[in-house]
Amino acid sequence: MSVAMDTYPAAYGRDPRRLFEVTDHVLAILERGGADLSQLGVPAQPEPEDGLWEDVSVPRARALKNIWINSMEDAAHNEYLRWRLDDLAPEQKPKVLRGWLDSLIEAKKAKGRPAVLQFIVPGNVGSGKTTALAALGNEASERGLHTLFIKHATYLTLRRPSGGPEDMSAYRVRKKFVEADLLILDEFCGEMDGVATEFARRETIDLVDSRLAAGRPTAYSTNLRSRATREFPAPGIADILGERLLSRLESRAHLEKIQGPDRRKPKKALDW
């Protein structure tokens, strides 16, 4: 008795692949994702003398650009990837942001610390703060800086024991965001009530402190004031996360307010 078995002929024009062989196509995908190809036996690109990966024809430079793009896509902010500093309105402070970025590039080349390590952008809801910092990140990633974007609330979620992806422990989450050349922390202290948890205070102070100690710059956007006053009684950052955190946040910092109409508000008010 014979048993008929299905057979599948090999595709014409293709040589059979060895098991576990990594093709050029797979290497290209890994490279775009920022993988360390040296672990697969691919020779590493030589480090540039000034420490900056600006030539996008070099795989490492393309990988850094894609790391930034991935962080924006993770935040569902794909639409912000088109912005550049030249596209911003004057009230979004493009000249000041460009000047700061230039100082970060010069510090990186000199292997030193920037004079301003923390760039704080407060302002009202919808005034264009995130757009301005996204434009900063878009250009920073194109000029060779390892740049990441994340919302403050998302970072705190990822730092919880079961908050991150399956392949990323809380330790790796912290390492990833502490070691970036430039971190853009969006909606700082957002989505918090008047009294933050001890976990939120501890994790935020740790992130700010660690980046300060390493001399790595961070840009913050926030809808909140520094603290509540008689004129503005709503809780501020110090009221939520404490004076200790605010003291660290203001260390080696520059503040640029972005004020203006809510850009997301429809021209004609909706009737509810």
Salt bridges, closest charged atoms under 4 A:
GLU31 OE2 - ARG62 NH2 2.38
ASP86 OD1 - ARG98 NH2 2.98
GLU91 OE2 - ARG263 NH2 3.19
ASP102 OD1 - ARG143 NH1 2.78
GLU139 OE1 - ARG98 NH1 3.13
GLU142 OE2 - LYS65 NZ 3.15
GLU142 OE2 - ARG84 NH2 2.53
GLU179 OE1 - LYS175 NZ 3.15
ASP181 OD1 - LYS108 NZ 3.15
GLU187 OE2 - LYS151 NZ 3.86
GLU198 OE1 - ARG201 NH2 3.32
GLU203 OE1 - ARG159 NE 2.67
ASP206 OD2 - ARG174 NE 2.74
ASP209 OD2 - ARG248 NE 2.78
GLU243 OE1 - ARG227 NH2 2.95
GLU256 OE1 - LYS93 NZ 2.98
GLU256 OE2 - HIS254 NE2 2.91
